C-alpha cells in the first residue's frame, strides 16, 4: 500500500493542476465535508440498492459480506458496533438499528424516487440530535403537477458465467447471476396537496464459494436474500404551513450474521414506520415544527431449530417539538421524548427504555460566523449530553476555513447492541452456547472530535477541499474474538467484551473536482487515517479499517440523452486478527488480511422517448481485481449490470 500511495498522490495533484475540482457543487448549503450523491449520479453509476450510495462517497468506510447489507462509517466515524451513524429520509429520523447494525436496504426506498443522498461527516444538530458519527440523509423527489408514474428494473450477472445458475464447491470458480430489483411508483400533485405511493422488490443470490455454504446452511440449498417494501406519503399546505403523513413497511428474508453466535441466522426482518411531520409560521421571524412517529423493528426466525432463534420486537414511539427563530442568536430550541418497548422470548428484565432530551442551536456573533449547539438527555437512570462549537473565517482568493469541535457523552440507553441488551436481561447469548467473557463494567462512552476544513474555489464551478481530523474516545465497549472454522463454513470461537476501551485517531483528506467543459464532471478524493494511541483492543478494532483510500469519477454527457460513467477506486488493505485461526484451518480460504485493491467501473446509458425511457449497461470491476471487503465474505468479480427505467406524466 505504501508503495502505491505516492502514485495516487501524483494522480490527485495532477488532476488538481489540470483544474479538476468539484463542479457547481450540488452540496451548496450542506456545509463543509458534506457529500451529495444526486439521483442522476446513482443512475449513471448503475446503483443496484440504496446502499450503493455509500460506495460512491469518498472517505466513507464500507464493508459487506454479501453485497446486500453494508456496514458504513465516515472518515472520522466509528466502525464499531453499535453503528451510530444517523439515517434520515426527508427529514425524518429512521429507527433502523437492529442489535447495533443499520441497513439502508430496510428502508425500501425506490431508487427512481431518490433525488439525492447527502452524507455529512462533521458533527451537526439534526432532527433533534447532535450527530457526531455521520449522517445519511435521503431526499426523495416530490410528485410534480398532475399525475405521474414510474418504474425501474435492474439485473446483473458476473462476466464469464459458465451457467447454469448453480453452486460449485468451495474454492472453485463460481460466477453467476447476482439477482434483480424492480420498483414502481404513482404520484399526483396539486396546488395545495400531493400524494404518492411506491412498491419495491428485489432478490439477491449469494453464490460466491466463500459464503454460499454458510448461506445454504441457513436458508436452504438455493439461498435467496429477498426484499419487498411499500411506502406512501401525503402532503398538505394548510394554515400557512406544510404537513406530511408518511408510512413505509419492508419485509426482508435473509441470513442475519450476529457475530457472537458464529453463524448466519435465517430471519425475516420487518420494519414499519408511520409518522407525521410539519411546520408552520409562529410569527414573522419564527417557525414551529413538530414530528410524531411510531416504528416497529422486528425479526422472526425461519429456521428449523438447528441454529439459535432470533425473535425480536422493538417498538419505538417518539415525539419532537421545535421552535426556530431566524434572526435571533438562539436559532433553535426543542424538546423530544422517546420510548422503546421490547418483546422477545425470555423477555429482558428491563424491556422498556425512556429518553427525554432538550436541545438548542445558537450563534455567537451577528455575522453568524460562530455557532454552536447543545443537547441534554436523560434515560435509563443516566444523563447524556453533547455540545458543538463551529467557527468560520473568510479568507482571500475565494477560500474559507472552518473549525469544528464537539464533545458527546452517550448514556447506555442509546446502546442497542446485543451486549447492552444482555446486560438488561436478554438471554440470547447464553442460550446460543456462545462462549462469552465480560471484562470490566460498562460506562457511558465519551467522544471528543476536532476538525479543520479548508475550502477554496479558484474558478467558477471549481472547489478544492482539505481536511484534518482528530478523535478521542473513551469508555467504549469493544469485542475481541479469536475464531476457528466451524461446520458449514461458519466461524466459532469465544467472544471477549472489553468495556472501558479508548484511544485517539487522526486523519486527513483532500478532494477536488470540476467541469473543465460543460458536459464533463470530474471528482477526485484521497483519504488517510491512523490510530495515534490507544488500548490494544481499540487498535485491533481499527485494523479492520483500511488506512488509505482514493476515488476518481467522471460523468460525461456528450450529447443530450447519452451519458457515460467511469469510476476508479483504491482501497487499502485491512487486517482482521480474529480470523488468524480461520486462515490456518481453511488453508488460506479466508485470509486474515484483505489485500488492497484498485477497481474500475464503466457504464453507458441512453434516454429515449423524450426522457421517458432509460436504458443502462455497465460493468463493475472491469479489470477483474480480486475485490473483497471482509475475510469471511464474497469476492466481487467483474459484473455486467443492465437497467431499464420508464417515466410517465
Protein Blocks (a to p, Z undefined) as FASTA:
>chain_A
ZZmmmmmmmmmmmmmmnopacehifkgonaghiacddfklmmmnopabfklmmmmmghia
cddfkomaccdddfklcfbdcdfbdcdeehiacdfbgghiacfklnopafklpmbdcddf
bdcdeehiacfebpaddddddddehjdddddddddddehiabpaddddehiacdddebdc
dddddddddfkbccdddddddddddfbfklmmmmmmmnojbdcdddddddddddddeehi
acdddddddddddddddfknopacddddddddddddddddebjkbccddddddddddddd
fbeolaccddddddddddddddddfkbmblbgcddddddddddehiafblcccddddddd
ddfbfnlpaccddddddeehiacdddddddddddehhiacddddddddddfklpccfklm
mmnopaklmmnopacddehjddddddddddddddddfbghiacdddddddddehiacddd
dddddeehiacddddddehiacddddddddddddfbfklccdddddddddfbdcfklmmm
mmmpcfbdcdddddddfbghiacddddddddddddfklmmmmmmnnomacfbdcdddddd
ddddddeehhlaccddddehklopacdfbfklccdddddddddddddZZ
